[in-house]
Amino acid sequence: MDHTPLPRVTEPAPTTFTSPADALRNEEVARTRTFIQLAWAAAVGVLLALVVLPGDRRIALALAIGTAIAIVGSFGVYVRLRTPSKFDPKHLNILAFVTVIVTQIGILYVGTFSAASIIVALGVYFFCRTESFASAVGVYIVAAGSHGLLSTLVVFDVLPDTGFYRVGDSCPFGAQIVALLSIQQMYAMCFFLARGTRRTSITALEKLQRATRLAAQRDLQVAELRRDLDKALQIGGPGRFSGHVVGSWELGPVLGRGAMGEVYEAKHASTGAEGAVKLLRRELLGDSQHVERFFREVRTAGAIDSPHVVQVLDSSAPTDQLPFLAMERLRGQTLGEILRAGGLTGASLAQLVQQVGSALERARLAGVVHRDLKPHNIFRTEDGVWKVVDFGVAVHADNSGTLTQGGVIGTPAYMAPEQAKGELVDHRADTYALGAVIYRCLTGRVPFTAKDTPALLYAVVHLMPLRPSALGAVSPHMEAFLAVAMAKVRDDRFQTAGQLAAAFAAAHRNALPQDLLDRATRLLREHSWVEPDREPPRRPSKQLVQ
């Protein structure tokens, strides 16, 4: 069926997702900046207190120097964390160990068994929520180990308690042992509480992500279903030409309607063979451009010899008053209907890519560019054979702009960037579209959505879709495959549908060749996937809307 160049149906706005680890990493950045601000206030208080507090002045000097070093060092970390993408766990590790060392000097200054140990315990909880388990263990060992060693030496009179808040002289030996163990227990509890709350947060975020992803996919399916329901209400009954004989075909009920024509169920008047006859809409018969485009579909579909392209049975002559195209009667489902019913992955998707890739390769050899490959134009018969249908906007590669004068033709969500810009296209636009279809199958959503057509075209030209592995179980090799298949520059993509099909089979086995993995890495440095925790820009390009 034919389709209008720019769909009027508004797609649902993209729903943002993020992995639990990404969400907690962002939370860690914000939490660290807040911690540094509070630490600055506490450090200023310590420096002021050292002026009036009693205690060993040498330790007080060391504490003051350590505090000053911590303030200066933390300022650099604070500035760097203004940009979350610059977050490096190594910087947090350095900050953690400096903080622990300075607070241990503070404990030495105040008293081994004083309440100053609580400050260290709070630091243990804060820093042990970090993403790196090894860093968390390191912070805990340094904090608990240094205090445990110092306390043990004081309890057994190896070192004196130099703090101004000393309890060792008046506290029994057994009570000191209990105090030492209690503080160690407090450190351990803070460590396990920090790791436990992190695991709990990740589990809760994973459940929320699954629920949000399911809701977004259902919204998309509902939107597609609503579109098809509007069409379904118009088909299945008699049409204007039902009961008429066109050429050698007697027309029955309407099977579908598009922007350019109607498709009727039909029987051959002589043999009784089933078929489907497409007629140009009556109001378009006076438009020579639409008539020529209709006959171009007749010539184009008939020029491709492939079992995976809908077979042309008969067609009208240029002199006939009512142009028609008789095709084989297909029974089965479109890919769009299959995706709404539950998706397509694994061996079934591999079969689709191989067969549709074969059809596009035959089209390339015939010099034909489909220009509107999408789930609704890919059909699986009841025998399990995939076929490409609807060559209504297809062109020969050497004259793709003749009838469109450089206009944007196709379905924006699946069209290649050069096609979205109205440039002349070749078969690599179809390989891009097949890549976009594969993205839809693997992730459960179309590559691009937007509130209006200019914003959608802008996204197609300038942005990559959401990172596939954030939306579904997509392996690194398959994600790299998609990066090449949907590259913005046509020379960076697979140059033929045959290459794309072979690369997909390799990615499906997690055996994508190294040169393609390297190419994907380079392409993603230039145009990275949109991460689910940030909404893509919606600015329309002036060039696209002129």
N, C-alpha and C positions, 0 to 999 in steps of 0.2 A: 504494500500500500504506500501511497505517496504521503508525504508529511510536509507541513509548512516549514519554511526554513528556520524560523525562530519561534519556538513553542510559547504559547501564551500561559500555560499552566505554571504557577509559581511553585517552585520546589521548596520543601521545608528547609529552614535555615540549618546549617551544619551544627551538630551537637558536639561540644568539645569533650574529649576524653583525655585521660592521662594515666600512666601506669602508677601503681601504688608507690613504687620506689621513686619515681619522678616527683610525685606529690610530696613525699616526705623529704626529698632532697630540697625542694623549694621551701618547705616548712623549716628545714634545718638552717637554710640561709637566713631567712627572716628571724628565726629564733636566735641565731648567733649574733646578728646585728643588735638585737635587743639586749642580749647578755652582755655584749661589749659596752653598751651604753650604761647599763647598771654597774658593771665592773669599774667603769671610769668614776662614777659617783662614789663607789665604795673605796676606790684607791685614793681619791682626794680626801675622804674621811680618815683613812689610815694615816696618810701623810700629816694631816693636821693633828691627829691623836698622838703621833709619835713625839710631838713637841712637849706634851704635858704628861704622858704616861711614864711610870717608872719602868725600870728594866735594864737589861744589859745594853749599853749604848753601842757596843760593837755589833750586836745582832740587830739593833734598831737601825744602824747605818746600812747594814746588808739588806734589811727589809725595805728601806727607803730606796736604795739603788735598784733592787729587784722590781719594786713596784713601778719605778720610773721607766725601766726597760720594758716592762709589760705594757704600760700605757702607750709608749712609742710604737712598739711592735704591733699591738692590737689596732692602732690607728690605720696602719697599712692594710691589715686584713679587712677592716671595716670599709675602707674606701673601695677595695677590690670587690667586695660583696655587693656593691651597688648594682653590679651587673651579675645576676645569678648564673649566667652561662660561664663566668670566669671562676666559679666555685671549684676549689681543688681541696680534696680531703687532707692533703699534706699540710696546708695552711692551718686547718683546724687542729690537726695533731700537734703542730708546733705551739699553737695558742694553748692547747690543753696542758701540755707538759710544762710550759712556762708558768701557767696559772697554778698548777699543782705544786711546783717547786717554791713559788713565792708564798703560797699559803702554808706550806710546811715550815718555811722560815718564820712566818707569823705565829704558827703553833709553838715553835721553839722560843719565840719572844714572849708569848703570853703564858704558856704552860702546857706541858705534854698532855695532861688530862683535863684541860680547860674546854669550855664550850666552843673554842675556835675550831675544833675538829668538825663541828657541824657545817662550817663553810666548805670544808673539803668534801664532805658527804654530798652537799648540794652540787658541787662541781662534778663529782663522779656521776650523779644522776644526769646532769645536763650533757656531759660529753659522751657518756656511754649510750646515748640514744642515736649516735651517729650511724651512718650507713655501713661503715666498715666494722665488721666484728673484731678483726685483728686490732684496729685502733682502740676500740672499746676495752678489749682485754688489756692492752698496753696501758691505758689510762688507769684502769682499776689496779693493776699490779704496781704501778709507780706510786699511786696515792696510798693504797692499803699497805704496800710493802715498806715504803719509807716511814710511815707512821708506826707500823708494827715494829720495825727495827729500832727506831728511836725510843719508843715506849719500853721495849724489852731491855734496852741498855740502861734506861733510867730505873726501871723496876729492880734490876739486879745490881744497881749501884755502880755500873761501869761508867756511866756518864751522870753528871749532876743535872737536875731539873733547873734550867737557867731562867725559866719564866718568872714573871712577877706574881703569877697566880699559881703557886706551887701547892700541891696536895700531898706529895710524897712524904714529907717530914711527919705529917700528922695522920696519915692514912695507913692502916695495916697492910701487910704484904698481900694477903689474900684479896683484900678489896681492890688493890691496884691491879692484880691479875684479872679480876672480874671487869674492872673498868677498861683494861686493854682489850679483852675479848668482846666487850659490849661495843666498843668503837669499831672493832674489826667487823662485827656482825652488822653494824649500821652501814659500813662501806659495802659489804656484800649484798645487803638488802637493796641498797640504792642501785648497785650494778644490775642485779636480776630484775628489779622493778623497771629500770630503763630499757633493758632488752625485751622484757615481757610486754611493756606498753607499746614498743615499736612493732612487735609481732602482731599485737592486737589491732593496732592502727592499720597495718598492711592488710590484714584479713578483712577488716571493715571496709577499707577502700576497694579491695578486690570485689567484694559483694556489691558495693555501690556501682563500681565500674560495669560489672556484668549486667546489673539491672538497668543502668543508663544506656548501655550499648543495645540491649534488647529492646528498650523503649524506642531508641532512635531508629533501629531497623524496622520496627513495627510501624513507626510513623512514615517511613519511606515506603513501606509496602502498602500502607493505607492510601498514601498519595497516588501511587501507581494504580492501585485498584480502583480508586475514585475516577481516575482518567479513563481506565478501560471500561468502567461501568457506564460512564457517559456515552462511550462509543457503542457498548453492547446494547444500550437501550434503543439504538438507531438501526441495529442489524438483526438478521435472522428472519425478517418478514419480507413481504414482496416489495420490490423496488419499482422504479418508473418503467423499467424494461423487462420485468419478470413476465414470462409467457411469450416474449418475442423471440424471433430467430435472427441471430446476428451471424453472418457468414454461414457456417455449417453447424452452429451451436444454438440450442434452445436454452434460454436463460431461465433460471429458477430463483430461489430466494437470494437476498443480498447476504454475502459473507462478510463484507467489510466496506467501510467508506474512508476515504482519505481526502486530502486537500485537492487532489487533481482528479480523482476518479472513484468509481464504485467497482467492487468485485462481486460477481454473481456466481453462484453454483450453476453448473451447466452440464448438458448432455449433448453428445454429438448426434445430430439429427439422423444420420444414417446408421452408425454403428452402436449408438447408445453408450459410448465410452464416457466416463466421467471427466470433467475438467472444471477449471475456474476461469471465467472470462472477465477481464478488466476493461472497463469503458471509461473514456474521458468524459468528465462532467459536461453536461449540455451547455452551461453558461461559459465554458472555456473553449468551445469549438470555434468561436470567432477569433480567438487569440492565436495568431500564427506561432508565437513563441511557445505556448503550451502544447500546441499540436506537434510542433517539431520535437519538443522534449518527450512527448509520449512516443512518437515513432523512434526516437533515439533509444528509449527503453526497450522497444521491440528489437531493434538491431543489436543492442548491447547484450541483452539476455540470451539472444540466439547465438551470439558469437562465442560464448564460453561453453566449452564442452567439458562438463564435469558432473559426476553423479551427485555432487554437493551444491549444485546450483539448481534452482527450480527450473524444470524443463519447459521450454516453449513448444506448444503443440501446433499453433496456428496463429496467424495475425492478418490484419486487414492490409489492403493495398493503399498506397498514398492517395489514390483517387476515390476511395470509399468515403461516403458521407459520414459514417459513424466509425471512427477508429476503434479497434478492439485488439486485445492481446489474449489469446487462449493459452492457459498454462495447465500443468498437471494439477490435479486436485490433491492437496496435501491434507492428511489427517494426523493430528498429533497436537503438540503444544509449542508455542514460542518459548524462547529462553526466558523472556520476561515473565511469562506465566509460571515457568518452572522455578525461577528464583523467588517469586512470591510464595510459592508453596513450600519452600524449605531450603533452597540454595542448591549449589552444584559444586562439588569438590572431588578430589581424588581421581580415580580412573575415569569417571564420567566427564570431568572437566578436561582431562588429558585427551579423551576421545574427541571432544568438541574442538579443542585447539588443533589437533591433527587434521580433522576433516575440514573445518572452516579455513585453516591455513592452506590446505590443498586447493580449496575453491578460490581463495584470493591469489594463490600462485598461478592458477590457470587464468584468472582475470588479468594478472600482470602480463603474462605471456601474450594475451590477446589485446594488450594495450588499454585495458579498461580499469578505471578507478571507481569503486562503488560510492564513496563519499558519505554514506549514511549507515555504516555498520553499527549496530546496537542490539541489545537483547531482543527487541521486538522484530528485528529483521533477521534473526537466526532461528530456525525452526527445526525441531526434532520430530521426525515422523514416528508413527506407531511401531515401525520396524527398527527404531533406534538410529536412523541415519540423520545426520545434521545437514541442513541445507541453508544456503544464503538466499534470501528473497529480497524483493523490492529494489530493482535497479532504476527506480524512477528518477533519481538525481545523479546516476552514474554518468561518467564521461570517458572519452578517449583521452589518454594522457597528453596528447599533442594539441588538444583544443579545449582544455577544461574551463576556459573563461568565456567561450563563445556566447553561450546563452545566459550567463549570469552576470556578465560585465563586471567581474571582480567582486560580486556580492558574496555574503556569507551564506553558504548552502550546507545543510546538514542539521544534526542535533547537537547543540553546543556541548553538553556534558561529555560527549564521546568524540568530539572532533579534535583534530590535531591543531597545534598552535598556529601553523601557517594557514590552515583552513579558516580558523577563527579570525585571522587578520584579513581574509579575503584574497589571499595570494593564490597563484596557480598551484595546483597540487598534483602529486603523482602517487604511485602505489604505496609510498611510505606513509601517507595519511591513513590508508587502510590498516597497515600494520600497527600504527599508533592506536587506532580505534579498537583493534582486536586486543591490544594490551589493556586498554581501558575497560573492555568487557571482562577480561580476566580479573582485573582489579575488583570489579563489581562482584564477580562470583566469589572471590576469596575473602573479601571484607564485608560483604552484605550491604554495601552502599555505593552509590555512584561516585565517580572520582571528584566531581565538583558540584556544588549547589550554591545558589545565591538567590537574593530577593528579586532580581530582575535580570534581563538578558545582558545588558552592558556589563554589569558586575560579574556575571558568569563568564563572559568572554574574556574579561580582564584576568580572571583567575586562570582560565585555560592557557592564556598566553604567558603569564608572568609567574605563576605559582605551581608548586607540586601539590598533589593531594595529601590528605592526612597519612601519616606513616602507617603502612599496612599492618605491621606487627602490633600496633596499638589497638587495632580494630578486630583482629582475629588471630588464629594460630598460623601465622605466615613465617616460614623459615627464613634465615638470613639469605640463603641462596635464591629463594623465590622473591624476596624483597629486592635483591640486586637485579634479578631478571626484570622486575617491573620498572626499576629505575631506568634501565636501558630501553625497554619497550616504550616508555612514556617520556623519553627525553624531549626537551623543548626544541632542539635543533635536529632536523631530519637526518643530517649526516651522522649524528651520534646514535641513531636508532638501529635496529635490525633492518638491513637493507631490503630484505624480502620476507614474505610471510613464511617461506620455507625455513629461513634462518631462525625466525621467531619460534616456529613450532619445535625445531630441534633444540633450541636453547631452553624452551619450557620443559621439554622432556628431561633435559639434564638437570634443571633446577628442581624438578619434581623428585629426582633421585639425590638431591643435595650434592650434585656433581657438576655445577656450573663451571666452565673452564676459567682458569685464572685470568685470562685476558679480559673476559667479560666482568669478572669481579673487580678487576682494576678499573675498568671503564666505568662501572657503576659508582665506585668510590670517587672517581674524578667528577662525574656528573653531579653527584650529591653534594660535593663541595661547592659547585657552582649554583645549583638549585636544590636545596635540601628539602626533604619531606616537611610538610607543615606538622609541627608537633601538636598533639591534642590539647595541650594546656594553654595554647594561645589561638585566638580567633584570627583567621587570615584577613588581610585588608580587603575592603570592599570597593576601593576606588575604581571607577571605570576609566579605561584609557581613552583619551581624547581621540586618538587615531581610530579606535574601534567604534566610537559612536558617531563619527562624522559621516 
